[in-house]
Amino acid sequence: MDHYLIPRKIASGFAACLLILAGMHAAGILPAARLAGAIPVFCPFELLTGIPCPGCGMTRAVLCLVSGNPSDALLYNPFSFFLLTLITASILPRRWLKRVPTGVRAMLPPAYAVILGLVIAFWIFDRLLPALAA
Amino acid sequence: MRCDNCGNESPEGSRFCIKCGKEFGASSERITVCPHCGVQIAPGSLFCSACGKSIGAPQGEVNHGRTSQPPLSEPPTRPLTSNIALDVVLSVITCGIYWFFWQARQMRAINYLLGQERYSFWLWFFLTLITCGLYNIYYEYYMAQGIVEVQDVRGYPRSKDLPVLSLILTIIGLNIVTDAIQQNEINKIFGK
């Protein structure tokens, strides 16, 4: 069986939401860049412990992405790029995936385990340890 | 006891018919419940008498060892499937309050499909609350495992990466994407 991606219907829904936000930003209705700097902490984990969770910064990162500012998105939360890649890959026609060289495809099955390791390593080294040291 | 195949009488407790050699009870190993709608069907049916779907050939990667499925109890009166887009929108505009009702419904659906009270809403609610949401990360993984188990038992193609994908998406704060994906799998099992 193919590597499991997000069902296309759902991925298209989220992609449409992102495009609508980007459109609103382009039309000047949504001050995405200003909003990204002004969002209060609403993560219950960070509110209680003072340590940002691995998902903290995702709203700001998405706002940066829709306002065409990928470098800030990377700083707020690098996994916003994983989200973007996953959604894009889920929308692409499945037969395109079949054209990916077998050598590359052989590396795909453990991909999620690797990403999970990255998420945990990122949280420990980029957020937990600095927050504890401060 | 009487053989289904040739009609000959064999001594009580025989494993095989003494006349034609057919194994007793072999027919009870076969499907007696439709994997699609859960209705009781005659052993050996190729198509379900209630929904008309094919019994013999589920697609994709399924468990080949098990062909009979546990019968489903009476369906609960409250709905078990839902419109995913509506769930997502309602969860966002109610700042997450609706999400709790959505989770409760997913738990009811999987408990019903598994035929056991595996997921408890109040236990989840309490543990999620006192761990500031950390328990929910584990819970989404556990729920995805339940969905894969139901897919195996009911002969649907299994989403083998669903648990790890649920874990990643929930850790990076995207519970709503996880729940949308899980609801999609649940809706598929119910044929919606």
Chai-1 contact restraints between the chains, C-beta under 6 A:
chainA,res_idxA,chainB,res_idxB,connection_type,confidence,min_distance_angstrom,max_distance_angstrom,comment,restraint_id
A,M1,B,E61,contact,1.0,0.0,6.0,A-B,restraint_1
A,Y4,B,S159,contact,1.0,0.0,6.0,A-B,restraint_2
A,Y4,B,D161,contact,1.0,0.0,6.0,A-B,restraint_3
A,I6,B,I181,contact,1.0,0.0,6.0,A-B,restraint_4
A,P7,B,N184,contact,1.0,0.0,6.0,A-B,restraint_5
A,I10,B,A180,contact,1.0,0.0,6.0,A-B,restraint_6
A,I10,B,N184,contact,1.0,0.0,6.0,A-B,restraint_7
A,G13,B,A85,contact,1.0,0.0,6.0,A-B,restraint_8
A,P44,B,C132,contact,1.0,0.0,6.0,A-B,restraint_9
A,P44,B,G133,contact,1.0,0.0,6.0,A-B,restraint_10
A,F45,B,C132,contact,1.0,0.0,6.0,A-B,restraint_11
A,F45,B,G133,contact,1.0,0.0,6.0,A-B,restraint_12
A,L48,B,C132,contact,1.0,0.0,6.0,A-B,restraint_13
A,P54,B,I171,contact,1.0,0.0,6.0,A-B,restraint_14
A,P54,B,I172,contact,1.0,0.0,6.0,A-B,restraint_15
A,G55,B,I172,contact,1.0,0.0,6.0,A-B,restraint_16
A,G55,B,G173,contact,1.0,0.0,6.0,A-B,restraint_17
A,M58,B,G173,contact,1.0,0.0,6.0,A-B,restraint_18
A,F79,B,I172,contact,1.0,0.0,6.0,A-B,restraint_19
A,Y112,B,D161,contact,1.0,0.0,6.0,A-B,restraint_20
A,Y112,B,V164,contact,1.0,0.0,6.0,A-B,restraint_21
A,Y112,B,L165,contact,1.0,0.0,6.0,A-B,restraint_22
A,I115,B,I168,contact,1.0,0.0,6.0,A-B,restraint_23
A,L116,B,I168,contact,1.0,0.0,6.0,A-B,restraint_24
A,V119,B,I171,contact,1.0,0.0,6.0,A-B,restraint_25
